[in-house]
């Protein structure tokens, strides 16, 4: 059988190697990758959830035991509603009972909720221990597993409590995407489309041209797509590891998207809300004369091609604007809003007014906008 390609992307911080992103077809190379972390005499805790654990926990445990002394598995309930400090507290208790020390390791096996929560636990347990990301969803592979942003939700405010804590390794098994439901796959495509929209018009066009291969989850197409998205996110993160400036570009579509996500009580997937936020940000860009209407139509087409929503319902525009005020992207009372000068060219703007947000929210909710 022909050997499939693998990709290794080194990530730097302050010009020095920090960790690697490994893109593979299976978990079979995991033990070899962990050898570099010197875990042969260490304990590893797999943190997973009630959906992913039954599929992959035993397989991952077998691979980890080739590289370390002991493995335990801690399973949380699946769902955003469990990404809380209470869940972290219970994980702390298990780690303390199992005598985990600073040289031991956590492994996040699952989607973004598991990765964010495990990373936050690693950042704060004993003032910081190592952790590895094994993202099993498309969204986590191209977004939350890369860059060291960790966190949990607080009273329905998304990722309001968190820390920057870089993983020691990100290992992606693309075969895990075969078990991913269609809706979850589409959710991940929102972040992938976002990468093209903010940084690379040619990549965005490639995504639309290869829609059939991507939706069929052909390995070569997925490998190229995920690698390119990881390269884009890596370049932004390396330039701004703690989100002081350029990294905010990755929040394109997230300001209004997060508001919709909260107002819908997290019943919608993250990528679905980001897709709606992208449309609102695109509308604002058109209103300011930065983006052509035809380009906004192209953006809408791309979202629809991958079965993502482009409008919201059941909300009031004023609610959406009010909720954005609680977003962690606020800075000195103003919102860091990401707009487009064209497909592939994003920038951060701090002058978006409440009236503009109201118009963008009304547009997203299907209201008639005078002059548009």
N, C-alpha and C positions, 0 to 999 in steps of 0.2 A: 504494500500500500504506500502511496506517495506521502512523504512526510509533509505535514502542513507547516506553513511559515509561522514564526513567532517574532514578536517585536519587543525590544527592551529600550525604554526611554529614560535616560538618567535625568534627575531633577536636581537643580542646584539651589543653594541659598547663600547669598553673599559671595557668590563666585566659587563656592566649594560644594562638592557632591553631598547630597542630603539623603536621597533614597532613589529607588528605581521603580518605574512603572513597567510591569511585565505583562504582555498580552499573549495568551496561550490558548490552546484548544481544549485543555483538560487541567486537572489538578496535579498531574503526574510530575510536574517539575517543581512543585512547591517545596518539597524537602530540600532539594538542592539549593534553591534560593534562600531558604532559611539558614543554611549552613554558614553563610557569611555573617549572620547575626549572632553566632556563637551561643546557641541555645541547647547544646547537647546535654548540659547538666541542669537545665532550667525547666520550670513548669510553664505550661501554656493554657490559658482559658479561652475556649471558643465561645464567643457571644453571638447568639443567633436568635431567630424568632420562630414562632409556632408554625409559620408557613414554610420557611426555608430549611429549618432544622431537619424535618423528616426527609427532605430530598437529598441533602448534602452533608449533614453533620458527621455521619459515620465515615463517609468517604474521606472527608478532610481530616478527621481524627486519625485515620489509618496513615495518611501521608505525614501528618505532624509527628506521629510516634516514631517515624524513621529518623527524625531530626532532634527530638528532645527527650527529656526524662519522663515526663508525665503530662497527661492532657485531661482537663475537665471541660465539661460543656455546660453553659448556662443559657437557658432559653427564656426569652421574654415573650409576652403576647404581641402578636403582629398588629401594626397600626400606629398612625401618628399620635393617637390619643395616649399611647404608652411611652412616648418620648418625654419623660418627665423626671424631675428630681427624685420622686419617690422610687421610680425604677432604678435610678442610679444608686440610691441608698441601699436598695436590696442587693444590688450587684457588689457594692462595697462590702456588705456583710458577708457575702459568699467568699470574696477574695480574702478577707481577714480570717475567716474560719479555715480557709485552705492555706494560710500562711504565705500568701504571695508577697514577694519582696520586690525591690526596685529593679532587679535584674531579670525578673520573670517577664512574661509577654501576654498581651491580650490579642486576640484575633477576631476581627469583626467579619462575620459571615452573613451577608444579607444585603438589603438595600440601604437607602439613605438613612432611614431611621436607626437601623442597627449601627451603621458606620458612624453617624453623628454621636449617638449615645455612648458607644464604646470609646470613641476618641476623646469625648469629654471625661469619661471615667478615667481613661489613661492619663489625661492631662492633670487630673486632680488627686488621684489615688497616690499616697506617699509623695505628694508634690511632683508627680510625673513619672510614669513608667512607659516602656515601649509598647507600640501596638502595630498591627499589620491589618491592612484593608484587603478583604476578599469580596469585592462587590459582585452581586449576582443579578442586579437589574441594570438595564441600559442606562437609566438615569444616574445611578450611583457610579457606574463605570466611567462616564464622561464628565461627571460633575462633582458630586459630594465626596468621592473618595480621594480626590486630588487637591492638594493645597493646604491641608492642615486646619481648615475651619471645622471646629467641633461645637456641639451645643445641644441644648434641650429646650423644649417649649416651656413657657411659664404662663399659667392662667390663659391659655389659648393664644398667647403672643409667640409667634414662631421664632425659634432660635434666639430668644431674648437673653438666655444665660449660656455663655460659652467661653471658649478659649482657643487660641491658636496653638496647635500641637501637631507637629509633622509626623506622619507615619514612618515606620522604618522600611516599609515595603508596601507597594500596591500590586496585587497579583490578580489579573483578570482572566477567568476561564470563560471563553466565549460560548462554549457549549451550554453553559447555564442559561443562555438566552433562549434556548430551544423550549424550555419549560415556562417561559415568561408569558403571561396572558397578553393578548393583543392590545388591550387598553393600557397595560403597564409599558409595553414596548412603545406605543404611541407617545406616552408621557415622556419617555426618555428622548424621543425625537425632537421634542420642543427645545430641549437644551442644545441638541446637536444643531438644529436650524439656527438657534441663537448664535452659536459660535460663528457660523458663516455670515450671519447678518452683522455682527459687530466687527469682524476682522478679515473675512475672505470671501469676496463675491464669487470667485471661481469655484470655491468649495460649495457654496450655497447652490450654485447652478448644477454642480455634479450631483448633489443630493437629489435634486428634482429629476435629473436625467436618469438616475439609477434607482428610482423609486421601486420598481418591480423587484430588482435583485435584493434591495434592502428589506422589503416587506417579506420576501421569501426567506430571509435570514441566511443568504448564501455567505459562506465563511469568508471568501476573499473580499466581498463587498463590506461585510461587517468589520473585518480586520483593517481595511483602509479607512473606513469611516471613523471607527473608534480611535485609531491611531492619529488621524488628522485632528479630531476634536481634542484629544489629549495634548497634542502639540500646541494647539491654540491656547488651551487653558494653562498649560505649563509655561508658555511664554509670558502670559499675563501675571501669573503667580510669582514667577522668578523675579519679575521686575518690581513687584509690590507684594511681598509675602504677607503683610499684616493689614492690607486694604487701607492704605493712607492716600492713595490716588488712583493710579491706572486700574487696579483690580476692580474698582467699582464698575467698570465696563461690563463685568460678568453679571451685574444686576439688571441688565437690560430686560425689560418685561416683568421684573420682580416687584416693583413698588406697588403698582395697582394689582398685579397678580397675587401678591401676598394678602392684600386687603380682601380680594374676592375669596381667597382660600379661607381666611378667617371667618368672613361673613357667612360662608357656606358650611361652617362648622367642620371643615376638612373632609367633607363628603366628596369633593372633587379631588383628583390627583394633582400633585404639584405641577407637573408638566402641563396639564390642562389649564391651570390658572396662569402659568407663565405664558402660554399661547395667547390667552386673552389679554394679558398685560402687554405682550408684544404688539398686538393690534392697537391698543390704546396709545402706546408710545409712538407707533408709526403714524397714527392720526395726528398726534401733537407735532410730530416732525413735519408733516404735510402742512399743518396749520401755520407753522413758522416759516414756510417756504424753503425748508431744508431738503425735503424728500418729494419726489414727484408722485402724483396720484397713481400713475402706472406702476411705480415701484411698490406702493402700498398694496395694490392689487396683486402684484407678484408675491409679496409676502403672504397675503391672504391665501393665494393659491397653494403656496408651499405648505402652509399649516393644514389646509383641507386635504391635500394629497396624502398626508400622513394621519388623517382621521382625528385632527385636533380641532377643538372649538374655537371659533373666532368672534363669538358674542356671548354675553351673559344674560341671564333673566332672573326675575324674582328679587331684584335688589333695587335700591334707590341710589341715584348718583351721589346724593349728599352723604349717604352712609359710607360709600366707598371712600370719598374724600376725607371724611372724619377718621376713618380707620387708618388711612395712610399717615396720619399725624402721630400714631403710636408706633410706626415702623422704625426699626433700628437704623435705617438709612438717614434719619433726620440728623442735621448738623447745624447747631446754633439756630434752631427754629426753622431752617429751610431744608427742603428735600433734595438729596443728590439724585437727580433724575437723569437717566441715560436716554439720549436721543440719537437719531441717525442723520448724517449728512448725505447718505446714500447707502445702498446695500453694500455692506462690508466696511463701513466707516462710521463708528460710533464715538460719542464723546459724552462727558459728564457735564450736566448743566445744573446750576444752583439757583436759577431765576424763574423756574416754573411756578406760576401763580396758582392760587386756589381756584380762580376762575377757569384757568386752563385745565386744571385737573377735573373740574366739574364738567367741562365740555367733553373731555376725553372719556370720562366715565359715562356720560350720557350717550356718546357715540357707541361705546362698548355695549350699552344696554339697549341699543336699537332705537334710541330717540332721534327725532329729526333735528339736525343741526343746521341752523340758518347759515347759508353761505357755503355749505359743503355738499 
